[in-house]
């Protein structure tokens, strides 16, 4: 008797039938990353989506990331395993206050982190990710006032790195990175005194002050891979462990729990599962649908970001 196909085998069969590609953020569960055609952080996935082949993009991440993929691929079907996979940064930055800010300050430059809704992106002048935020802000004329949104920790980090005084910062935060307590980091450093501390710039300034390296998710992975055999205390979402252990197998990694769940996992990222990915490929739902005029307005700041090298 032939064994029933596994869920992973069903996904691969459906992928072929749909002429689909699977994209996964580094924070997804390992079993999803193993099936992905592209794995990366927000900037890498944005570029991969722009250059992707196939009729269907199955985006395993959170909803705003799939919106970005749709803006870059308006003629393709973009699906997400769970439409409720949101982001605290998106939820803390609704579009109407940004529209009002634009009306009151037409000469200011709005720089939006990609962790925003497509509606907020459409009100922005240029987008950024954690890996290029400093470069993006430095690319803006020095006498222009910048509104940076929505993550206050990343915004404050960028302000320190650029020395830019005329920079206003939206007071949003990531429910994972913002709740990493410095006391737990210090406890981990005491337990692992030889460990290198690597941190995402969405962490609070008190945490970043103890970091040996600060960078985006992919930058952290690259840094650890370039320092094999070392111990690392990792101040970002623990889903990155799949890529870290793959690229730096001789190293040891320690994760610091945040205050919300005594873990270092994003509950939104964990909403995607193999079963939901299979079902979304089967039904082509939930599907990202965006009005053409909104996509056109959001595309301009996105293309400006992708043009900055």
C-alpha positions in Angstrom: 0.0 0.0 0.0 1.3 3.4 -1.0 1.8 5.7 2.0 -0.3 8.9 2.1 1.6 12.0 1.1 2.9 14.2 3.9 1.8 17.7 4.1 5.1 18.9 2.8 4.7 16.6 -0.2 1.2 18.0 -0.8 2.6 21.5 -0.7 5.3 20.7 -3.2 2.7 19.1 -5.5 0.4 22.1 -5.3 3.3 24.4 -5.8 4.1 22.7 -9.2 0.4 22.7 -10.2 0.0 26.4 -9.4 3.3 27.4 -10.8 3.9 29.0 -7.4 6.9 30.2 -5.5 7.1 30.1 -1.7 8.7 33.1 0.1 9.4 32.9 3.8 10.7 35.4 6.4 13.5 34.3 8.7 11.1 34.3 11.6 8.9 31.6 10.2 9.0 28.0 11.6 11.9 25.9 10.3 9.5 23.5 8.5 8.2 26.4 6.4 11.6 27.8 5.7 12.8 24.4 4.5 10.1 24.5 1.7 10.7 28.1 0.7 12.2 29.1 -2.6 13.3 32.4 -1.0 14.1 33.0 2.6 15.2 36.5 3.8 14.5 39.6 5.7 12.1 42.4 4.5 14.5 44.0 2.0 15.7 40.7 0.6 12.1 39.4 0.2 11.0 42.7 -1.4 13.8 42.4 -4.0 13.0 38.7 -4.5 9.3 39.4 -5.0 10.1 42.1 -7.6 12.3 39.6 -9.6 10.1 36.5 -9.0 8.8 34.2 -11.7 5.7 32.1 -11.4 1.9 32.8 -11.4 1.4 32.6 -7.6 3.4 34.0 -4.7 2.7 32.2 -1.4 4.1 34.6 1.2 4.9 33.1 4.5 5.3 36.0 6.8 2.9 38.7 7.9 0.3 40.5 5.9 2.1 43.8 5.2 5.0 41.8 3.6 2.5 40.1 1.3 1.0 43.6 0.4 4.5 44.7 -0.6 4.9 41.6 -2.8 1.5 42.4 -4.4 2.5 46.0 -5.1 5.6 44.8 -6.9 3.7 42.0 -8.7 0.2 43.4 -9.5 -0.5 40.8 -12.1 0.3 37.8 -9.9 -1.8 36.1 -7.3 -0.4 36.7 -3.8 -1.6 34.5 -1.0 -0.9 34.3 2.7 -1.5 31.2 4.9 -3.3 33.3 7.6 -4.8 36.7 6.9 -4.8 37.5 10.6 -1.0 37.4 10.7 -0.6 41.1 11.4 2.1 43.2 13.1 2.0 45.5 16.1 3.9 48.2 14.2 1.2 48.2 11.5 -1.6 48.2 14.1 0.0 51.1 15.9 0.3 53.3 12.9 -3.1 53.9 11.2 -3.2 55.8 7.9 -5.4 58.7 8.8 -3.0 60.5 11.2 -0.3 60.2 8.5 -2.6 61.7 6.0 -3.3 64.6 8.4 0.4 65.0 9.0 1.0 65.2 5.3 -1.7 67.8 4.9 -0.2 70.0 7.7 3.4 69.5 6.7 3.6 69.2 2.9 7.3 70.0 2.9 8.4 67.3 5.3 9.7 64.0 4.1 7.9 60.9 5.4 10.1 57.9 5.7 8.2 54.7 6.4 9.6 51.4 7.6 8.3 48.5 5.5 6.5 47.4 8.7 3.5 49.5 7.7 0.2 49.0 5.8 0.0 49.7 2.1 -2.2 52.7 2.9 0.6 54.2 5.0 3.2 53.4 2.4 1.0 55.3 -0.1 1.3 58.4 2.0 5.1 58.1 2.3 7.9 59.7 0.3 10.3 56.7 0.6 10.4 53.4 2.5 13.2 51.7 4.4 14.0 48.4 6.1 16.2 47.9 9.2 19.1 47.1 6.9 19.0 50.3 4.9 17.3 52.8 7.1 20.4 54.8 7.9 21.3 54.9 4.2 17.8 56.0 3.3 17.7 58.9 5.8 21.2 60.0 4.8 20.0 60.2 1.2 17.5 62.9 2.1 18.4 66.6 1.8 19.9 67.7 5.1 17.7 70.7 5.6 14.5 68.7 5.2 12.5 67.6 8.3 12.0 63.9 8.4 9.1 62.0 9.9 10.3 58.5 10.6 7.6 55.9 11.3 6.5 53.7 12.9 9.2 52.1 15.1 10.6 54.4 17.7 13.5 52.2 18.6 14.7 51.9 15.0 14.0 55.6 14.5 16.1 56.6 17.5 18.9 54.3 16.4 18.8 55.9 12.9 18.8 59.4 14.5 21.9 58.5 16.5 23.7 57.0 13.6 22.9 59.9 11.2 23.2 62.7 13.7 20.1 64.2 12.1 18.4 66.7 14.5 15.4 67.6 12.3 13.9 64.1 12.6 10.5 63.4 14.2 9.8 59.8 15.3 6.5 58.0 15.5 6.0 56.2 18.8 5.3 52.6 17.6 7.1 49.5 18.7 7.5 45.8 18.0 5.9 43.6 20.6 8.9 41.2 20.5 12.0 43.5 20.2 10.6 46.3 22.4 10.0 44.0 25.3 13.5 42.5 25.5 14.5 43.6 29.1 18.1 44.7 29.6 18.2 42.8 32.9 17.7 39.5 31.2 20.4 40.4 28.7 22.8 41.1 31.5 21.9 37.8 33.2 22.6 36.0 29.9 25.9 37.8 29.6 26.8 36.7 33.1 26.1 33.1 32.2 27.9 33.3 28.9 30.7 35.9 29.4 32.5 35.0 26.1 29.4 35.4 24.0 29.0 38.1 21.4 25.8 40.1 21.7 24.0 40.6 18.3 20.9 42.8 18.3 18.2 44.1 15.9 17.8 47.9 15.9 14.1 47.5 16.9 15.4 46.7 20.4 15.4 49.4 23.1 18.4 51.7 23.4 19.3 50.2 26.8 19.6 46.8 25.1 21.5 48.1 22.0 24.0 49.8 24.4 25.3 46.3 25.3 25.4 44.9 21.7 28.6 44.1 20.0 26.9 44.1 16.6 23.6 45.8 15.6 21.9 44.9 12.3 19.0 43.6 10.4 18.0 39.9 10.6 20.1 39.0 7.6 23.0 41.2 8.7 23.0 39.3 12.0 23.0 35.9 10.2 25.9 37.1 8.0 27.9 38.4 10.9 27.5 35.2 12.9 28.5 33.1 9.8 31.6 35.2 9.5 32.6 34.5 13.1 32.2 30.6 13.2 32.7 28.7 16.4 31.7 31.6 18.7 28.9 31.9 21.2 26.2 34.5 20.5 23.5 36.0 22.5 20.8 36.8 19.9 18.5 39.8 20.6 15.9 39.2 17.9 13.1 36.8 17.1 14.1 33.2 17.7 12.9 32.0 14.3 16.2 33.2 13.0 17.8 30.2 14.7 17.1 28.0 11.6 19.3 30.2 9.4 21.9 30.8 12.1 22.4 27.1 12.7 22.5 26.4 9.0 25.1 29.1 8.2 27.1 28.8 11.4 26.8 25.2 12.6 29.9 25.3 14.8 28.5 28.2 16.9 26.2 28.3 19.9 23.2 30.6 20.1 21.4 31.9 23.2 18.1 33.7 23.1 16.8 36.1 25.7 13.1 35.9 26.6 10.9 39.1 26.5 8.4 40.2 29.1 5.2 39.4 27.2 5.4 35.6 26.8 8.7 34.6 28.5 9.8 33.7 25.0 11.3 35.4 22.0 8.7 34.5 19.3 6.4 36.7 17.3 2.9 35.4 17.8 1.9 36.8 14.4 4.7 35.0 12.5 3.7 31.7 14.3 0.2 31.9 12.9 1.4 30.4 9.6 1.6 26.6 9.5 2.2 23.9 7.0 -1.5 23.0 7.0 -2.5 26.6 6.3 0.1 26.9 3.6 -1.2 23.8 1.9 -4.8 25.0 2.1 -3.9 28.4 0.8 -2.2 26.9 -2.3 -5.2 24.6 -2.8 -7.8 27.4 -2.6 -5.6 30.4 -3.5 -7.0 32.1 -0.4 -6.5 34.3 1.6 -5.6 36.5 -1.3 -4.1 39.9 -1.2 -6.3 42.3 -3.1 -5.3 46.0 -3.4 -7.0 48.7 -5.5 -4.9 49.7 -8.5 -4.7 53.4 -7.6 -3.5 52.5 -4.1 -0.9 50.1 -5.5 0.4 52.8 -7.9 0.8 55.3 -5.0 2.6 52.8 -2.8 4.8 51.6 -5.6 6.6 55.0 -5.9 8.1 55.1 -2.4 8.9 51.4 -2.6 10.8 51.9 -5.9 12.6 54.8 -4.4 13.8 52.6 -1.6 14.9 49.8 -4.0 16.9 52.3 -6.0 19.1 53.3 -3.1 22.2 51.2 -2.9 
